[in-house]
Amino acid sequence: MGDARIFLSDEVGGPLVLRAWGDEAVVYDEMTGDTHFLATRAMAIVRLLQEGECLLAELDGRLGEVRDGPARQDELPASFRLPEPGKGVSTGELVDNLVEIGLVVTERPA
């Protein structure tokens, strides 16, 4: 699954409103009215995918840039901290969960 492309689903009706409190977050689709409760890393994945699609294999590195890089820290609430890699649920499992709730789509190469 590491070479799978991931991107936001076409079913997302409009702009997403992202809010985080501590290590919990919600994403709200203004057009459809859908609201989803997300873990911190799942929220970060959605935020990254708003910028464009990527390969699943690239996600851990991109999440590390969000966690460690000053360039993006101003975009996240002060209490919003990503865990170290390898701790908690895997990135692949988080993507699978985002697929289940309809926020993300994966596409494997033919």
Backbone bond lengths (Angstrom), bond angles and torsions (degrees), N, CA, C in turn:
res aa  C-N    CA-C-N  psi(-1)  N-CA   C-N-CA  omega(-1)  CA-C   N-CA-C  phi
1 M - - - 1.449 - - 1.527 111.79 -
2 G 1.345 118.61 -11.69 1.455 122.12 -177.06 1.511 114.10 -61.74
3 D 1.347 117.41 -25.98 1.457 119.66 179.99 1.523 112.01 -94.20
4 A 1.315 117.61 7.52 1.466 121.84 179.36 1.525 109.71 -73.18
5 R 1.330 115.70 136.94 1.463 121.50 172.09 1.514 107.99 -79.33
6 I 1.316 116.89 139.10 1.460 120.13 176.17 1.524 108.82 -126.51
7 F 1.317 114.87 144.08 1.461 120.40 -179.25 1.518 108.79 -157.37
8 L 1.331 116.14 164.61 1.458 119.91 177.03 1.516 109.33 -65.45
9 S 1.299 116.21 143.79 1.454 122.82 -179.07 1.524 111.49 -68.55
10 D 1.327 116.14 147.00 1.462 121.07 173.04 1.524 111.02 -66.35
11 E 1.323 117.04 -17.03 1.461 121.17 -179.85 1.524 112.43 -75.12
12 V 1.338 116.22 -13.66 1.456 119.01 174.28 1.519 105.45 -68.57
13 G 1.316 116.35 117.90 1.456 120.91 -168.49 1.512 116.42 -77.02
14 G 1.269 118.14 -23.66 1.452 119.73 -176.36 1.507 110.74 -167.64
15 P 1.323 115.82 -160.37 1.466 118.63 179.75 1.528 110.93 -60.13
16 L 1.310 115.53 141.12 1.463 120.54 177.59 1.522 109.44 -96.20
17 V 1.317 115.67 136.73 1.454 121.40 174.39 1.520 106.11 -102.07
18 L 1.331 116.01 122.19 1.463 121.77 -177.69 1.528 108.80 -110.88
19 R 1.327 116.06 130.74 1.465 121.23 177.70 1.521 108.70 -135.40
20 A 1.338 115.79 138.45 1.462 120.71 -179.95 1.522 110.27 -129.20
21 W 1.339 114.73 142.28 1.455 123.46 174.60 1.513 106.38 -134.38
22 G 1.320 116.72 113.88 1.464 119.39 -178.04 1.513 110.28 59.73
23 D 1.322 117.13 -125.12 1.467 120.24 -178.54 1.527 112.00 -102.38
24 E 1.333 117.14 20.37 1.459 121.66 179.15 1.520 108.86 -126.40
25 A 1.334 115.26 153.87 1.456 119.52 -177.48 1.514 110.32 -150.57
26 V 1.315 115.55 161.26 1.454 121.54 171.37 1.525 108.40 -129.70
27 V 1.320 113.71 150.77 1.458 120.79 173.37 1.522 105.89 -123.39
28 Y 1.326 115.46 133.18 1.457 121.92 -176.98 1.525 108.83 -123.29
29 D 1.320 117.12 126.97 1.455 123.33 176.97 1.528 106.71 -93.40
30 E 1.333 116.14 108.95 1.462 120.70 -175.07 1.527 113.00 -60.84
31 M 1.318 118.18 -33.56 1.457 120.34 -176.37 1.531 112.19 -76.48
32 T 1.345 117.00 -45.52 1.463 120.00 -175.96 1.523 113.17 -89.73
33 G 1.330 116.82 -20.57 1.457 120.45 -176.36 1.521 113.61 83.15
34 D 1.339 117.45 1.76 1.463 120.56 179.17 1.526 110.33 -70.80
35 T 1.320 115.25 136.14 1.457 122.28 176.40 1.520 108.12 -125.88
36 H 1.341 116.43 134.08 1.466 121.16 -178.82 1.522 109.32 -128.37
37 F 1.319 115.43 134.50 1.456 123.08 173.93 1.525 107.55 -85.29
38 L 1.330 117.84 127.54 1.463 121.18 -175.50 1.521 111.83 -128.80
39 A 1.326 114.59 150.68 1.463 120.92 169.61 1.531 108.25 -73.76
40 T 1.312 116.69 161.98 1.456 122.35 -176.68 1.522 112.58 -53.71
41 R 1.340 117.67 -49.86 1.473 119.89 -178.00 1.520 111.50 -67.61
42 A 1.329 118.75 -33.63 1.458 120.79 176.90 1.525 109.88 -64.98
43 M 1.317 117.12 -40.23 1.459 121.73 176.47 1.528 110.23 -60.90
44 A 1.322 116.44 -43.45 1.462 120.02 179.79 1.528 111.07 -64.16
45 I 1.324 117.63 -36.83 1.468 121.35 177.58 1.525 110.06 -62.67
46 V 1.324 116.95 -46.49 1.465 120.51 178.66 1.528 109.54 -60.13
47 R 1.317 117.13 -43.84 1.474 121.77 -179.87 1.526 110.41 -60.19
48 L 1.322 117.31 -44.41 1.466 120.83 178.76 1.524 111.57 -64.10
49 L 1.321 116.32 -40.18 1.464 120.19 -178.73 1.527 112.37 -71.72
50 Q 1.317 117.73 -19.25 1.460 119.70 173.09 1.532 110.12 -64.84
51 E 1.318 116.25 -26.05 1.463 121.26 179.27 1.523 111.46 -82.03
52 G 1.326 117.45 -18.83 1.456 121.11 179.73 1.512 111.52 146.30
53 E 1.316 114.76 164.14 1.463 120.69 -178.43 1.523 111.03 -67.07
54 C 1.319 115.78 163.98 1.458 121.32 174.32 1.517 109.09 -157.48
55 L 1.309 116.18 172.23 1.458 121.37 175.41 1.520 108.74 -85.21
56 L 1.322 115.72 144.48 1.460 119.81 178.16 1.525 110.35 -55.57
57 A 1.321 117.04 -39.57 1.465 121.00 -178.88 1.536 112.14 -61.76
58 E 1.318 118.04 -23.08 1.468 122.16 -179.83 1.524 113.23 -86.00
59 L 1.324 116.85 -16.09 1.465 119.92 -171.45 1.517 114.12 -62.26
60 D 1.322 118.63 -44.00 1.463 119.29 -178.77 1.523 110.87 -58.59
61 G 1.336 116.69 -42.03 1.458 120.24 177.97 1.517 112.31 -63.75
62 R 1.317 115.96 -42.29 1.463 119.97 179.56 1.525 111.37 -68.14
63 L 1.342 116.45 -36.24 1.468 119.44 176.00 1.527 109.95 -65.88
64 G 1.329 116.65 -36.32 1.463 120.57 176.65 1.520 111.78 -62.93
65 E 1.331 116.84 -37.40 1.463 120.69 177.05 1.523 110.59 -63.50
66 V 1.326 116.83 -39.64 1.461 120.77 177.92 1.523 109.40 -65.49
67 R 1.348 115.98 -43.91 1.461 120.49 -176.42 1.524 111.10 -68.24
68 D 1.341 117.30 -42.76 1.458 120.88 -170.01 1.522 114.51 -103.74
69 G 1.321 116.90 -17.77 1.459 119.61 -172.37 1.517 113.90 -91.30
70 P 1.324 117.06 131.55 1.462 120.08 179.54 1.518 113.32 -68.38
71 A 1.328 117.40 -20.56 1.464 120.48 -176.62 1.523 111.95 -62.45
72 R 1.321 118.14 -28.25 1.461 120.17 -175.41 1.522 112.89 -110.42
73 Q 1.308 118.58 -8.74 1.458 120.01 -175.83 1.519 112.39 -61.48
74 D 1.341 117.69 -30.03 1.454 119.79 -179.65 1.530 111.63 -70.86
75 E 1.333 117.91 -14.18 1.457 121.57 179.53 1.524 112.29 -87.12
76 L 1.323 117.38 -8.50 1.458 121.39 -176.02 1.516 110.25 -117.52
77 P 1.342 117.36 145.78 1.461 119.31 175.78 1.528 110.61 -59.27
78 A 1.329 116.18 150.60 1.464 120.72 -177.59 1.518 112.54 -56.50
79 S 1.330 117.41 -32.57 1.460 120.76 -177.52 1.526 112.91 -82.53
80 F 1.319 117.36 -3.02 1.459 122.70 -174.14 1.520 108.99 -89.81
81 R 1.318 117.04 97.82 1.467 121.80 -177.14 1.518 109.83 -120.29
82 L 1.314 116.42 130.73 1.456 121.27 177.76 1.523 109.58 -85.50
83 P 1.340 117.15 140.92 1.466 119.76 177.94 1.523 110.99 -71.53
84 E 1.302 115.42 162.05 1.463 121.18 175.70 1.523 109.78 -62.21
85 P 1.338 117.62 150.50 1.468 120.65 177.42 1.526 110.97 -57.67
86 G 1.312 116.33 144.74 1.458 121.15 177.50 1.517 114.21 85.81
87 K 1.314 117.58 -4.10 1.462 120.41 179.34 1.516 109.14 -105.77
88 G 1.318 116.30 136.10 1.458 120.53 179.17 1.519 111.63 79.76
89 V 1.316 115.34 -154.19 1.457 122.85 -176.72 1.525 109.63 -70.88
90 S 1.332 116.91 141.29 1.464 120.17 -179.77 1.525 110.89 -69.72
91 T 1.314 115.53 158.14 1.462 120.82 177.70 1.525 110.14 -60.54
92 G 1.324 117.85 -40.41 1.464 121.37 178.72 1.518 111.98 -60.49
93 E 1.346 116.46 -41.12 1.471 120.06 178.08 1.523 111.30 -65.94
94 L 1.328 116.83 -38.49 1.459 119.89 177.57 1.521 111.17 -64.14
95 V 1.337 116.16 -42.67 1.466 119.99 177.69 1.526 109.74 -62.20
96 D 1.337 117.35 -43.22 1.467 120.50 177.34 1.532 110.85 -56.97
97 N 1.332 117.00 -42.54 1.465 120.91 178.89 1.529 111.48 -65.07
98 L 1.329 116.71 -39.48 1.463 120.30 178.42 1.527 111.02 -67.21
99 V 1.329 116.70 -32.77 1.466 120.88 174.81 1.527 109.54 -65.59
100 E 1.332 116.57 -44.46 1.474 121.30 -179.15 1.520 112.72 -58.56
101 I 1.332 117.37 -36.98 1.467 119.13 -178.69 1.531 112.17 -90.34
102 G 1.326 116.75 0.94 1.459 120.67 172.31 1.515 116.43 87.79
103 L 1.328 118.77 9.18 1.453 120.34 179.21 1.529 112.88 -83.96
104 V 1.324 116.30 -29.87 1.464 121.39 -172.60 1.517 109.95 -127.97
105 V 1.319 115.35 149.21 1.457 122.92 176.04 1.519 107.38 -124.54
106 T 1.334 115.53 141.76 1.471 120.04 173.71 1.514 108.90 -113.94
107 E 1.308 115.35 147.57 1.463 120.93 178.38 1.521 107.68 -137.67
108 R 1.305 115.75 120.38 1.461 120.68 178.61 1.527 109.15 -88.13
109 P 1.336 116.69 147.30 1.469 119.07 177.55 1.525 111.23 -62.18
110 A 1.322 116.21 146.89 1.478 121.36 -178.51 1.507 112.03 -72.18
